[in-house]
Amino acid sequence: MPRNAARLLVTAVVVAMAATAAPAATAAPSTATATDTATASDPFYAYTGSEPLSSFAPGTVLKTRTLKYHLVGLPTPLKAIQLLYRTTDAQGRPSANVTTVVPSPTGGHDKAVSYQSFYDSLDPEDGPSRAIAGNVSLGGAIANAESVFVVPLLLAGYDLVIPDTEGQSADFAAGPEYGTNTLDSIRAATASAETGLDSDTRFGLLGYSGGAIATNWAAALAPDYAPEVNRKLVGFAEGGLLVDPAHNLRYVDGSVVWTGVIPMALIGVSRSFGIDLKPYLNSYGAEVYQKLEKGSIVDALGRYPGLTWKKMAKPQYADPNSVPAFVEAVNKVNLGSAPTPTVPGFIAQGNGGVWEGTFSNRPGIGTGDGVMVAGDVRALARQYCSTGNGSIAYRQFDLLSHVGVPVVWAPAAVGWLGDRFAGRTAPSDCGRIPAGNSLAPEVPAPTS
């Protein structure tokens, strides 16, 4: 990657993560339109065709529009092509979602990066497609700040595909849905005649934090869900990964900064799978739940210091595993139970979470970066090695927190992807990754 592009990437990481940390197929018939704004009532996001969505294959393009790429509401010279496409939700039902394709001014459409944003929100209005179309909101600050990632990637000749990974109901932390949304986004991008991408375009997957959830689930689901996409993938690069949500909820329980992700994850996962957790909450838990139903990470970080599951639950449900719906939900999104990706992977994880106000060591869970559990990520990497993927590179940064890691991860991840596009043999840390945690599914607590 050119040196100036690397510098821009580091700058992008700092800006985007600073925003995060502040508490505060054949195409279906369609009509092309153009607009420079996205509002709550934007009709582009609604599928209004006469045929049921189930009649279209996943990845089918339903609508197309071309607009200027916006940064904090201001149009730039970059062109963005947005696609409404058919995908599949976490319950296996057909759904519609939006992705954005940004062609590189220097590339030849032969290589593309599917960039999964860490916009982390329960409000559909905060998705990256909205920010790219010109929408400006507090919850969308992440997607707006993160937009500067496009500069170094585009300068390096990569076309970008940026899906709204959480779908149109913003199902935060619902990994399987993130994965299908991402894979069908690639299908749509290569099916559209407007993007310049086609069946010969090779793809790399890239994402951090919430973007890593989508990146890993897409890589894991691709061989069975989208084998033709899997054949185009050169690899996946990710950092700050959520592996076993039950462990993460215990890890951040009672901490200072990240406790707001507890209700956010509960809302997003239960929403995705149609699971109702509200009957198990006390009045305070119900109040927090209601406040965050359309909240973003900006609304949650640092707003609920010391929050625990126990403070939110009715007394008889003080142990979350006494709630069958909770056990069902977290087991559905445990990456340890998902298939092993068949393409090379670069996985990075911080282990300096004490700097972000999270207890440095939880019994049975260990340490992490403040929100993600390092032992879980090591265990997943080792699992991939032991189940046949010998091309896993792993890096653990013991002195860096979740916010600090991207500054060193991002240039390394883009460089790693560049080597995969160049056809160089993927490095492997298999056999050298320290032991991690058990990723076994949660077991319901015995009832009295």
N, C-alpha and C positions, 0 to 999 in steps of 0.2 A: 504494500500500500504506500502511495506517495507520502513523504514526510509531512507536507502541509495538511494532507487529509488526516493523518494520525493526530496532529495537533488539534485539528477541528473536532475530531472524535472525542478527545479527552475533554475539550471545552464543553462539548455537548453533554457528556456524562455529568460533569460538575453542575451545569445548569439544571439538567433534568432531575438529578438526585437531590439537589438543594430544594427544588420545588416539592419533591416527594416528602422530604423530611420536615418541612414547615408544618407545625401543628395548625395551624390555623385550619366433456359432454357436449351436445348440439344446442346451440342457443335457441331459446324460445323467442317468438316474435316480440319485438320491443320497439319503443319509440325513444330516440335519442333526444335529450333536452340539455340545456345549459343554464347554470345559475351560479351565483357567487356567494350565496348565503345558505345556512342551514338553521332552521328554527324548529321549535317543538312540534309544529304542525307540518313539517316538511313532507309533502306527499311522496317524495322519492323513496322513502323507507317502507312504504306500504305496498304489498303485492295486491293488485286489483284485477288481475286477469280472470277470464271466465273459466279457465281450466283449473282444477284443484292442484295444489302444489305437489301432491303425491303423483301426479301424472308426469312430472319432470324428473330427470335423473339428478342426483346430487352434483352440484357444480354448474348447473344450467344457468345461464345469464338471463335474468328477467327484465332488467332495466339497465340503461347506460346513460351516464352524463359526463361531460367534460367541463372542467372548471380550472381556475387558478389555484395553485397550492398556497394556502394562507398560513401565516405565522402570526399568532396573537391577533387574529382578525384582519391582518393586512395582506393583500394579495402580493405574491411574488411572481417572477417570470416563469416559474416552473409550471408545467402542465400536470394535472392530476385527472385520472379517469376513474370514476366511481361506478361500481357495479352492484346492483341488487341481484343476489343469486340464491338458488335453492340449496339448503343444507339440511342437517339432521340434528335435532336437539338431544339432550341427555336421555330422554325417554324413548328415543327412536322414532320420533314423529317428524314429518317434514316441516321445515320452517324456512323463513327468508332472512337473509343477513346482508350486510354491506361490507365491501372491501374497497381499498383505494390502490390504484396502480400509478406509480410515478416513474416514467421512463427516464433513464439516464441520458443527459445530453451528449455524453461521450461514448456510450456503449452501443453494442450491436444486437441487443435483445437475446444474446446467447447465454447470458448468466443473470440471475436475479436472486435477490435476498428477500425471503418472507420475514419481515420484521414484526415481531409480536410486542405490542406496547404494554407497559406496566401501568396503564391508566387506572386500574383498581377502583372501580366505582360500582354502586348499585343503581345508578341513574343512567339510562341509555343516552341521555343528552351529553354525557362526558366522553363518549367514544372518540377514537382518533379520526374517524371519517367526519364527524361534526366539526372538530377543530380545523381539519384540513379545508373544509368548506367555508370556514370563516366564523364559526360559532365561538364565542368567548364566554367562559363561565368559570367560577371558582373551582368546581369539580373537574373541569376540563383543563386546568392549569398544567397538569402532568402531560397530557397529550400535546398541548401547545409547546411547552418547554422542550419536550422530547422530540419535537419536529426537527430540531437542528441535527439530529442523527442522520438525516437524509443527505446532508452536505458531503461528508467524507465518503459515504457509500456511493453516492451518485458520481462524485469525482473519480472514484475508483472504477467506474464503468458498470456498476450494478444497477439494473432496474429494481425498483422496490415494490413489493406487494405488502400492504399494511391492513390486515383484517381487523374488524371489530370483534375481537376474540370472544368477548362475553355474550355475544348475540344481542338481539333487540330487546331482551328483558333484563340485560345486565346481570347475568348470573355469576357474580363474583366468586372465585375459587372453585367453580364447578369444572374441574379439569377435563373430563371426557368431552363436554360440550365445547370447551376451548379447542380441543383437538380436531373435532369434526368441522368446526367453523374455519379453522386454519387450513385444513386439507381441501375443503370445498372452495375456499378462496383461491387457492392455487389452481384448482380445476377451472374455475370461472375466468381467472386472469389469462390462462392459456387458451381458453375457448373463445374469448372475445376477439373480434376482428379489429377492435380499436386500440388494443394495447401493444401490439407488435410481438407479444409473447406467443409461443406455440409449443407443440409437442416436443420440439428439440431443445427448448430452453432448460438449462439446468438450474437447480434451486439449492440454496442453503437456508437453513432455519436459524434465526437469531433472536434471543430474548433474555431479559433479566427480570427477576422477581416474578410479578404477575405474568410478564412475557415469557419467563422460563416455564411456567405452568403450561402455557399453550405450546411452546416449543417442544417440551418433552412428551406431552400427550400426543401431539401430532406425529412425532417420530415413532412413538410406541404403537399408535393405531394405524399408521400408514400401510404396513404390509398387508393387513386384512381389509381395512376400510377403503383404501385408495392405492392399490398396488401399482397403478400406472404413475401416480405421483411419487411413490416410493422409489421407483426406478429412475426418477429425475433428480433425486436428492443426493447431494454430495456429502452432507453431514449436518449435524445440529450443534450449535454452540449456545451455552446458557450459563447463568450464574444466579445465586440466591434462590435456590429451588425449594418449593413446597413439595414434600414427598408424602408424609403421613400426617394429615391434618389433626388427628387426635393427639399426636405428640406435640405438634406446634401449639395447640390450644393449652396444653398443660405447661409448655415452656414459657409462654407469655403471660400465663395466669398470674395476676397480681403485680405485674411489672409497671413501669412508668410510662413508656412511650407507646408500645405496640398493642396494648390491651384492647383497643378499639377494633382490632381485626377479629376478635372473638365473635361479637355480634354480627359483624359484616360477613364473615364466612358462614355463620349459621344461617343468615338470611339468604345469601346467594346460593348455597348448596341446597337448602330446603326448597327454595323457589325453583331451582333447576329440576329437581326430582319430584316435585309435588308433595313434599313432606311438610307437615304442619308441626312446628316445634312450640308454638305459642302456648298451648295448654300446659306446658311444663314450666313456664316462667312465672315468677312472682310479679307483683305490681311494678317493682323497679325494673326488672328484666323486660317487662312488656313496654315500659316507657322508653328504655334504651332502644329496644327493637323498633319501636315506632319512629323514633327520631332518626334512625339510620336506614330506614327502608329505601330511601333514595339518596343516601349519603355516599360520599366518596372517601378515599383515604385521607384527603385533606380535612374532612370533618371528623375523622376518627383519631388521627395520630395525636397523642398527648392530651386528648380531651377526657379520658377516663382512667387516670392513674390509679393503680391498685385494684382495678376491676377484676373480678374472678367469675368463673361459672357459678360458684356457690352463691355469690351475691345476687345473681340473676335468676336462680332457679328456686322453685318451691322446695321447702325443707325435705320432703320425701324423695326429691331428685337431686340431692346434693352431689351424688356421684353421677357424672354424665352417662356412664355406661348402664345406669338404671333406666335410661330412656331409650327404648327400642328404636325410635325414629332417629335419634342421634347416632346410635351404633350403625344403623342402616346407611345413614348419610355419609359418615366418615369412611366407612368401608368402601363405598362406591367411588371415592375420590383418592384412594390410597394408591400411589404409583407403584408400590411394591407388588400389587396384584395385577398390574397391567402387563401386556406383552413386552418383550425385549426389542428395542429398535434394531434394525438390521444394518443401519448406516453408521459411520463413525461419529463419535460424540466428544465434545469438549465441555467438561463440567467444572465449574469453579464455585467455591463456597467460603464465606468468611467464618471466623470463629472467635471474633472479639466483641461479642454482644454486650459485655459488661459496660462498654462505652455508651450504650444506648439505654441504660437503665434496666436491663433485664438480668435476672439472676444468672450468674455465669455457669452454674451447674445444677441441673435438676436431677434428683435421683431417678435412675432408670432411663433418663433421656440424654443427660450430658450437657455439653455446651453448644453454642451456636452463635449466630451473627446478631442476635437481638430479636429476631423473629423466625428465622429458619434454623432448623436443628442440624448441626454439622454431622452428627452420627447417622442421621437418616440418609443424608446425601452420600456419605461414604458407603453405607450399606447398599444403596441403589446402584452406585457405580460398580461395586464388587459383584452384585447380583447380575448385572449386565455382562461382566467379564465371565462369570461362571456359567452363564446360560448361552454362551456362544458368540458374544460380541467382543472380540479381542482388541477392538480399536477405540478404547475409551481413554481419553486423557483427563486426568483429575488434578486440580490445584486447590489447596486449602490455604487460606490466608489467616493465620492465627491471631494477628494483631489488628485485623480490620473488621469493622461492623458491616451491616447490610448496606448502609449508605456509603461507606468507604470503598468497598470492593470494586464497584464499577469503574473507578478511575484506572485501575490496573487490569481489570478483566476485559473491558471493551476493546482496547487496541489488540490485546492478545487474541480475543475471540475472532475479530475481523481478520487478523493475520492468519489464524488457524483456518478459517473458511477460505481465505485466498489460496492457501496451500492445497486445499481439497479441490478447488476449481482448477488449479494448475496440474492436478493429477499426481501430486506427491503422496507417498505412502503416509497414512495417518499414524501418528505416534501413539504408543500405548503405555499406560501406567498399570495395566493389569498385573497382579502379583506384587505390587508395591503400595497399594491403597490400604491404609490402616483399617482395622475392623470397625464396624459401626453397630447400629441398633438392630433389633429385630423389627421387621416390617410386617409381622403377622397381623391379620385382621383383628379388630377389636372384638372382645367377647362380652356379651351382655352380663351385667352383674346379676347374681342369683336373687330371686324375689323371695320375700319372707312369707 
